[in-house]
Amino acid sequence: MRTVDDWLKDYAVSHRHPVNKALHWVCVPMIVLSVLGLLWSVPMPATLVARAPLLNWATLVAGAGLVYYALLSPRLALAMVPVLALMLASLVWLAQAAPPLWRTCAAIFVVAWIGQFVGHAIEGRRPSFYKDMLFLLIGPLWLLCAAFRRAGLRY
């Protein structure tokens, strides 16, 4: 299995231009939020929801993502927990503030991906996920690692 440093090094190749980087700081979290919101909107079996009201496709996928991140870097996975918790809490609020949730998240998703592709057009390089779909999971880690480096923390 590739290391987190291998993934980040490959990801960084197509993320050097300052405008592309800035757009990623805005758009990657929006994409994660919107995907989680779309998953949240997919109904779960009623028997499961009755037993665990916060159990839904978004929380399951977030948990699976955390397992993958823990395989790459337990510290990054642990740091991602409050980020994902904040996003999931934001979805609870967003579902009440701007219903239906799926429509709001679909709009966020489209706008954020337009921003991503604008950034890559400026960069002059294709998005990393064209090479390997797992790079879709690396984008959020790339941002978190940048925050770790700025804070002088090891990951």
N, C-alpha and C positions, 0 to 999 in steps of 0.2 A: 504494500500500500504506500502511496505517495505521502510524504510528510507535509505538514502545514507549510513549512518553508518552501517546499517544491511548488505547491499550489500557489502560494503568494508571489513567488518569483515569476511564474508563468503568467499570472493574472496581471502583474505590474507592467509587463511588456506592452500591453495595449491600453495602459492607463497612466500616461506620463504627462499629457498636456494639462496645464492648470485648469482650463475651462472644463475639460472632460472630468477631471478629478472633482471639481466643484459640483458639477451636475450629478456625479455619482453620490456625493454626500447628501444631496437632496432626494434624488430619484430612487436609489437602492432602498432606503427605509420606506419610501412610499410604496414601492413594489412589494416589499415584504408585508407591509400592513394590508395592502389591497388583496394580495393572495390569501392571507389569513382571513380577511373579511369575506372573501368569496367562499372559502372553505367553511367558515362559520355559518354561512347562509345555506349550505347543503344540509337538508334534514338528516337527523340521526334517528335510529329506531326509538320509539317512545319509551320502551322498557328501560333502555340505557339512560335516557334523559331524566326519567323519573328518579333513578337512583343517584345520578351524578349530573346535576344541572349544567355544570361547566364542561362536561365531557362532550366534545364535538370534533368535527374533522380538523378544525384549526388547532385545537389543543393537542390532538393526536399527532398531527404533522409537525407542530412545534416541538413536541417531545421527541419525535424521531430525528428531527434536525439536531437537537441537543445531543442525542446519542452519537450521531455522526461527528459533531464538533468535538465531543469528549474523546473520540478515537484519535482525532487530529491533535487536540490540545485541551486537556482538562481545565486549564486556567481560562482559556477563551470560552469554553462551554459554560463555565461557572459565571463568567462576566456577561454572557449572552442571556442568562436567566432573567435578570431584571429588565433587560431590553425587551425581550419577548413578553414578559409579564406586563410591562407598560403598554406594549402594542395591543395585547389582548384586552387589557382594561380600556384602552382607547376605543376598541371595537364595541364594547358594551355601551359606552357613551355615544359613539357614532350611530349605533343602531337605534338609539332613542332620539338623537338630534336630527338625523337625516335619513329617515326610512324611505324606501327599503334599503337595507344594508348592502345587498348585492349590487344595486344600481350605483350607489355612491362609490363602492369599491371598484366597480368596473370602470367608472369614469377616472378615478385616481390611477388605476392600472394603465389605462390608455395614455393619459397625460404623462405619467412617469416614464413609460417606454418611449414616448416621443422624445422626451428629454435625454434618455439614454442614447438613442440613435443619433440625435443632434450632437451629443458629446463625442460619439465615435466618429461621426463625419468630420468634426473638427480635428480629432486625433489623427484621422486618416488610417485607422486600423479597425478591423472588424471586432465585434464583441467576442470575448473569450469563449462564451458558451457555444459559438459556432464550431469550435475545436472539440469541446467536451461539455456536455450538459451539466456536469457536476460543478462547473464554474458558476452556475446560478446560485449554488450554496456558498461559494467562496466570496462573492461580492460583499455580503454582510461581514464576514470575517476580516476581509481586507480593510474595511473601515474600522472595525474594532481593533485590529492590530495597529493601525495608524494611531488610534487614540492611546493604545498601550505604549507605543514608542514615544509619543509626545509626553506621556506621564513618566517615562523612564522605567516602565514595568516590563518584565520578561513574560513571554507567553509560551 
